[in-house]
């Protein structure tokens, strides 16, 4: 269902999926999903094989797909005429807590949506209870955020063969001509672990391989320490610029989609408030 909210004098749209719950029973959480550039909420919904929807269809989670202006998120500009997407996300988080009480709000972002999410983690971390960055890394040096320095659980997913946002960092190819690159996916994960005051060494786990995954494999690198907000990076070896799911492969140019991990299962494992039904598969 498409709905709208007015923020800063501008109407902003979002798709809303409410779970079927008994009257008076609030949702366990809200999941907001930010699309990539040149996409819409409906587009990233389809691109991910409608996997995020399963949390509303089979669980007690509200799923929200906000819409960027002109299919784009403002992840780096404070110019007066630029869309204030930080304010929009804050307003949406406030809206759902007004509707449902102090419900946890988890936010996920793919590509350009992930870039905006990195900004949100720094500027309004108090509005969210966790973040999932898919196919995005920290920006190149020179872009500063107004950092509140509040720890937040962060999950990351990135393919090593991503040609849109390289696993080696923004501007990775430019290093051959002397340009500075941005942090790689592992460096981005380490950055958030350090930001969360985690000093323990990370653990590494290779996920079980499915035959249908072909030449892809997945390793989970977890930064965990008692009393600290955790960070986990899923490295998809051979994976492209995709949202891993078990329903739909991305177009050829985007690269391979693994079957060793499903975004919805990874989210529910890392953020238990999403209440993925025990034993439920995203197949």
C-alpha positions in Angstrom: 0.0 0.0 0.0 1.4 3.4 -1.0 1.3 6.1 1.6 2.7 9.6 2.0 4.3 11.8 4.7 5.0 15.5 4.5 8.5 16.5 5.5 9.9 20.0 5.1 7.0 21.0 2.9 7.4 18.1 0.5 5.2 15.0 0.2 7.3 11.9 0.3 6.0 8.4 -0.6 6.6 5.0 0.8 5.2 1.5 0.3 3.9 -0.1 3.4 3.4 -3.8 4.2 1.7 -4.5 7.5 1.7 -8.0 9.1 -1.6 -9.7 9.9 -1.7 -9.6 13.7 -4.5 -10.0 16.3 -6.2 -6.8 17.2 -4.2 -4.9 19.8 -1.0 -6.8 19.2 1.8 -4.5 18.0 4.4 -5.5 15.5 7.7 -6.8 16.8 9.7 -4.4 14.7 9.8 -2.1 11.7 12.1 -2.8 8.8 12.8 0.1 6.4 14.4 -0.8 3.0 16.2 1.9 1.0 16.5 1.3 -2.8 19.5 1.9 -5.0 20.0 4.7 -7.5 17.7 4.6 -10.6 15.4 2.3 -8.5 12.2 2.8 -6.7 10.8 1.0 -3.6 8.9 -1.4 -5.8 12.1 -1.9 -7.9 14.3 -3.0 -5.0 11.4 -5.1 -3.7 11.4 -7.0 -7.0 15.2 -6.9 -7.3 15.5 -8.7 -4.0 13.0 -11.4 -5.0 10.4 -9.9 -2.6 12.5 -11.4 0.2 12.0 -8.5 2.6 8.2 -9.0 2.2 8.4 -12.4 3.9 9.1 -10.7 7.3 5.6 -9.2 7.1 3.9 -12.2 5.4 5.3 -14.8 7.8 6.2 -12.7 10.9 5.2 -9.7 13.0 7.3 -7.1 11.2 6.2 -4.0 9.4 8.1 -3.6 6.1 8.5 -0.1 4.6 10.0 0.9 1.2 10.6 4.7 1.2 10.9 6.5 -2.2 13.9 8.7 -3.1 13.5 11.9 -5.1 14.0 11.2 -8.8 15.0 7.6 -7.8 18.0 8.8 -5.8 19.0 9.4 -2.2 20.9 12.4 -1.0 23.7 10.7 0.8 26.2 13.5 0.9 24.8 17.0 0.3 23.6 19.7 2.8 22.8 22.2 0.0 19.5 24.1 0.7 17.8 22.7 -2.4 18.9 19.2 -1.9 16.4 16.6 -0.6 16.7 16.3 3.1 16.5 12.5 3.2 18.0 12.4 6.7 14.9 14.3 8.0 12.6 12.0 6.0 14.1 8.9 7.6 13.9 10.5 11.1 10.2 11.4 10.4 9.4 7.8 9.3 11.0 6.3 12.4 9.0 8.7 14.5 5.8 8.0 12.6 6.0 4.2 13.2 6.8 4.7 16.9 3.8 7.0 17.2 1.6 4.3 15.6 3.0 1.2 17.4 4.8 2.4 20.5 8.5 2.0 21.3 9.0 -0.6 18.5 12.5 -1.4 17.3 13.3 0.2 13.9 15.8 -1.6 11.7 17.0 0.1 8.4 18.6 -1.6 5.4 20.0 0.1 2.3 21.2 -1.2 -1.0 23.8 0.6 -3.1 22.9 4.3 -3.0 20.5 3.5 -0.3 23.4 1.9 1.6 25.4 5.2 1.1 22.5 7.1 2.7 22.4 4.6 5.5 26.0 5.2 6.3 25.2 8.9 6.7 22.2 8.1 8.9 24.3 5.9 11.2 26.5 8.9 11.9 23.9 11.7 12.0 20.7 10.1 13.5 21.7 6.8 15.0 19.3 7.4 17.9 16.4 6.9 15.5 17.3 3.3 14.7 18.1 0.0 16.5 20.2 -1.5 13.7 21.5 -1.1 10.2 22.2 -3.4 7.3 24.4 -2.1 4.5 24.2 -4.0 1.2 26.6 -3.3 -1.7 27.9 0.0 -0.3 31.1 1.1 1.5 32.4 4.2 3.3 33.0 7.1 1.0 36.3 8.3 -0.2 38.3 10.7 2.0 36.9 14.2 2.2 33.3 13.6 3.0 32.6 14.3 6.6 29.5 13.5 8.6 28.0 15.2 11.7 28.8 12.2 13.8 26.7 11.6 17.0 29.1 8.7 17.8 26.4 6.4 19.2 27.1 2.7 18.7 24.7 0.7 16.5 24.6 -2.9 15.4 25.7 -3.0 11.8 25.4 -5.9 9.2 27.1 -5.6 5.8 26.8 -7.7 2.7 29.1 -7.3 -0.3 30.1 -9.2 -3.4 33.8 -9.4 -4.3 32.9 -9.1 -8.0 30.7 -6.0 -7.5 31.6 -3.6 -10.4 29.2 -0.8 -9.3 30.5 -0.4 -5.8 33.8 -2.4 -5.8 34.5 -4.6 -2.8 37.9 -2.9 -2.7 36.3 0.5 -2.1 34.9 3.5 -4.0 37.3 4.7 -6.7 39.1 1.3 -6.5 39.9 1.3 -10.2 41.1 4.9 -10.0 44.1 3.8 -7.9 45.8 2.8 -11.1 46.0 6.5 -12.1 46.9 7.8 -8.6 43.5 8.6 -7.2 42.7 7.9 -3.6 40.2 5.1 -3.1 37.6 4.8 -0.4 37.7 2.1 2.3 37.1 -1.5 1.2 34.2 -3.6 2.5 36.4 -5.2 5.1 37.8 -1.8 6.1 34.2 -0.5 6.3 33.3 -3.3 8.7 36.4 -2.7 10.8 35.5 1.0 10.9 32.1 0.3 12.4 33.5 -2.3 14.8 36.0 0.3 16.1 33.3 2.9 16.2 31.3 0.4 18.4 34.4 0.1 20.7 35.0 -3.5 19.8 38.6 -4.5 20.5 38.4 -8.3 20.1 39.6 -9.9 17.0 36.9 -10.9 14.5 35.9 -14.5 13.9 35.4 -16.0 10.4 33.0 -18.6 9.3 32.4 -20.1 5.9 28.7 -20.7 5.3 27.5 -24.1 4.0 27.7 -24.2 0.3 24.7 -25.0 -1.9 25.2 -26.6 -5.3 22.9 -24.0 -6.9 25.4 -21.3 -5.7 27.8 -22.3 -8.4 31.1 -20.4 -8.2 30.1 -18.2 -5.3 30.7 -18.8 -1.6 30.0 -16.8 1.6 32.2 -16.0 4.6 30.8 -14.3 7.7 33.2 -12.1 9.5 31.8 -11.2 13.0 33.1 -8.5 15.3 31.6 -9.3 18.8 32.4 -8.4 22.3 30.3 -8.5 25.5 28.5 -5.2 26.1 29.2 -3.9 22.6 27.0 -3.5 19.5 28.0 -6.2 17.1 29.2 -5.9 13.5 29.1 -8.6 10.8 30.3 -8.6 7.2 29.0 -11.3 4.8 31.6 -11.5 2.0 30.1 -13.1 -1.1 33.1 -14.4 -3.1 32.2 -14.2 -6.8 29.1 -12.2 -6.0 28.0 -9.1 -7.9 26.0 -5.9 -7.1 23.0 -7.8 -5.9 20.7 -8.4 -2.9 21.2 -12.1 -2.1 18.0 -14.0 -2.2 16.6 -17.4 -3.2 13.9 -16.3 -5.5 15.4 -14.1 -8.3 18.7 -13.8 -10.0 19.8 -10.3 -11.0 20.4 -9.2 -14.6 23.7 -10.5 -16.1 25.5 -7.2 -15.9 24.9 -7.0 -12.1 26.9 -10.2 -11.5 26.2 -13.5 -9.7 23.6 -14.0 -7.0 24.6 -16.6 -4.4 22.2 -19.1 -2.8 24.4 -19.6 0.2 22.8 -16.7 2.0 19.4 -15.1 1.9 19.2 -11.4 2.9 16.0 -12.0 4.9 17.5 -15.0 6.9 20.7 -13.0 7.5 18.8 -10.0 8.8 16.6 -12.1 11.1 19.7 -13.9 12.5 21.5 -10.7 13.2 18.5 -8.8 14.4 16.4 -11.2 16.4 13.6 -8.6 16.9 12.6 -9.3 13.3 11.2 -12.7 14.6 11.8 -14.9 11.5 9.7 -18.0 12.3 11.8 -20.8 13.6 12.5 -23.4 10.8 10.9 -21.1 8.2 12.9 -21.1 4.9 13.0 -18.2 2.4 13.0 -20.8 -0.5 
